[in-house]
């Protein structure tokens, strides 16, 4: 497998995992009773808030890398005038 393709897949899967966790912990803050019952009280409101707050920086970094890896080939082809 190509190294660039492998890196893109890893970034894509990590971003997917972080997005799912970010959504679940966000719901754990706003709808804590539902999330607590689903997770058998493992994900309480304070824990959800702490995880949600700490995920923002890695989430944004992964998002920037994801967008960069997606735009980069098209941008350079357009910039250099290649078809």
N, C-alpha and C positions, 0 to 999 in steps of 0.2 A: 504494500500500500504506500502511496506517495506520502511523504512527510508532511506536506502542506495540507493535504486532505485529512490526515490523521489529526493534525492540530485543530483544523476547523471542526471536525467531529467532536473532539474533546471539549472545545469551547462551547459548541452548540449544546451538548448534553449537560455540561456544567451549568450553563445559563438556564436550561430547562429545569434542572433540579433546584437551582436557587430561586427561580420564579415561583415554582410550586411551594417551596418552603416559605417564601416571602408572602404569598397569598394566604397560606394557612396560618402563619403567625399574625398576619394582619387581621384575619378573622378571629384569631384567638384573643386579640386586644378588643375588638369591637363586639364580637359575639362570643364572649368567653364561656358562657354556659353550654353552648352547643359544642364547641371545640373540646371543652373539658370532658363532656360526656362521651364524645367520640374517641378521645385518646385515653379514656379511663383515668382522668385527672393527672396525666403525665405532663400535659401542656396547659399550665395554669395561666391566668392573665399576666402576672409579673414575669414569668418565664417567657411567654409569648412576646411581651413588650421588649424584654432584653434581647432576645434573638432577633426580632424584627429591627430593632435599632442598630444592632451590630452587623446586620446583613447589607445595609445600604451601600457601604463602600465597596465590598467585593462584588455586589450586584452591578453597580455602575461601571466598575472596571471591566467585568466580563461583557457587559453590554457594549462598551466602547470598543473592546477587542473584536467582538462579534461584528459590529458595524464596519470597523476598519477592514477586517478580512473579507467582508462581502463587497465593499465598495472599491477597494484597492485595485483589483484587476481591471474593472471597467473604467475607473478614473484614469489610470495610466494609459490605457489603450486610447481613450478619447483625447487625452492630453498630447499624446505622441502622434495622433492622427491615423492610427492603425485601425483596420476594420476587423 
